[in-house]
Amino acid sequence: MSLDLAVGLVIALALVGANLPFVNERWMAVWPARGGVKPLWGRVGELTVLYFVVGAAALGLEQNLGQIYPQGWEFYAVTASMFLTLAFPGFVFRYLMRR
């Protein structure tokens, strides 16, 4: 796998993972929510779990391409901010659009 393909795959995974909690009413897109509605705290918790899942996939791809580069806290602050930014369309769709 080339580096360009791996980077594109990680960005696509992040985009899907960041919006997944907001576009469906299932826990982790598998188990149905009680009452048919997930609360906001559940969506935020699911967003946090998916951040780590996408990070683990990115780490696996990085190891597949070569040596894993050690990261500091700044890297994780930036990636978390980027993940929240990618989640904005799903948040707007769920909470700000009039139905």
C-alpha positions as a printed NumPy array, in Angstrom:
array([[  0.   ,   0.   ,   0.   ],
       [  1.348,   3.416,  -0.912],
       [  1.609,   6.324,   1.496],
       [ -0.904,   8.401,  -0.462],
       [ -3.483,   5.627,  -0.342],
       [ -2.941,   5.119,   3.399],
       [ -3.381,   8.832,   4.139],
       [ -6.545,   8.988,   2.041],
       [ -7.897,   5.899,   3.785],
       [ -7.267,   7.376,   7.245],
       [ -8.976,  10.64 ,   6.295],
       [-11.972,   8.757,   4.857],
       [-12.183,   6.584,   7.99 ],
       [-12.035,   9.692,  10.166],
       [-14.795,  11.382,   8.176],
       [-17.074,   8.361,   8.406],
       [-16.196,   7.655,  12.052],
       [-16.766,  11.258,  13.127],
       [-20.224,  11.444,  11.545],
       [-21.416,   7.927,  12.355],
       [-22.774,   8.734,  15.849],
       [-24.94 ,  11.527,  14.451],
       [-26.473,   9.884,  11.4  ],
       [-27.99 ,   6.79 ,  13.013],
       [-29.893,   5.772,  16.141],
       [-27.902,   2.609,  16.853],
       [-25.091,   2.216,  19.355],
       [-21.837,   1.847,  17.39 ],
       [-24.059,   1.362,  14.313],
       [-24.92 ,  -2.156,  15.544],
       [-27.231,  -2.26 ,  18.585],
       [-30.562,  -0.415,  18.578],
       [-31.022,   2.323,  21.176],
       [-33.739,   1.974,  23.79 ],
       [-36.698,   4.075,  22.923],
       [-35.268,   4.616,  19.46 ],
       [-33.276,   7.726,  20.437],
       [-29.668,   8.117,  21.566],
       [-28.962,  10.947,  24.02 ],
       [-26.265,  13.549,  23.325],
       [-23.949,  12.106,  25.986],
       [-24.166,   8.75 ,  24.221],
       [-23.219,  10.325,  20.913],
       [-20.242,  12.101,  22.504],
       [-19.098,   8.864,  24.148],
       [-19.453,   7.025,  20.866],
       [-17.484,   9.797,  19.141],
       [-14.677,   9.328,  21.678],
       [-14.578,   5.566,  21.142],
       [-14.535,   6.01 ,  17.368],
       [-11.651,   8.509,  17.683],
       [ -9.566,   5.788,  19.31 ],
       [-10.711,   3.17 ,  16.761],
       [ -9.666,   5.392,  13.85 ],
       [ -6.405,   6.161,  15.669],
       [ -5.694,   2.449,  16.079],
       [ -6.368,   1.877,  12.379],
       [ -4.016,   4.748,  11.504],
       [ -1.358,   3.308,  13.809],
       [ -1.705,  -0.082,  12.137],
       [ -1.35 ,   1.474,   8.693],
       [  1.694,   3.429,   9.856],
       [  3.318,   0.267,  11.171],
       [  2.542,  -1.489,   7.903],
       [  4.342,   1.271,   5.985],
       [  7.415,   1.349,   8.225],
       [  8.534,   2.435,  11.651],
       [  6.029,   4.079,  14.005],
       [  7.076,   7.636,  14.823],
       [  6.631,   8.597,  18.515],
       [  4.109,  11.415,  19.072],
       [  3.703,  13.994,  21.828],
       [  0.561,  15.451,  23.346],
       [  0.407,  18.113,  20.626],
       [ -0.259,  15.488,  17.957],
       [ -3.204,  14.057,  19.877],
       [ -4.624,  17.539,  20.583],
       [ -4.523,  18.371,  16.881],
       [ -6.012,  15.039,  15.761],
       [ -8.814,  15.281,  18.328],
       [ -9.585,  18.816,  17.124],
       [ -9.58 ,  17.617,  13.518],
       [-11.881,  14.717,  14.416],
       [-14.337,  17.114,  16.085],
       [-14.174,  19.399,  13.042],
       [-14.963,  16.449,  10.769],
       [-17.959,  15.653,  13.012],
       [-19.526,  19.071,  12.401],
       [-21.653,  18.068,   9.366],
       [-23.221,  15.205,  11.317],
       [-23.884,  17.469,  14.31 ],
       [-25.547,  20.054,  12.072],
       [-27.635,  17.345,  10.417],
       [-28.792,  15.93 ,  13.769],
       [-29.329,  19.031,  15.915],
       [-29.375,  22.24 ,  13.862],
       [-31.366,  21.428,  10.713],
       [-35.079,  22.081,  10.916],
       [-37.22 ,  19.08 ,  10.078]])
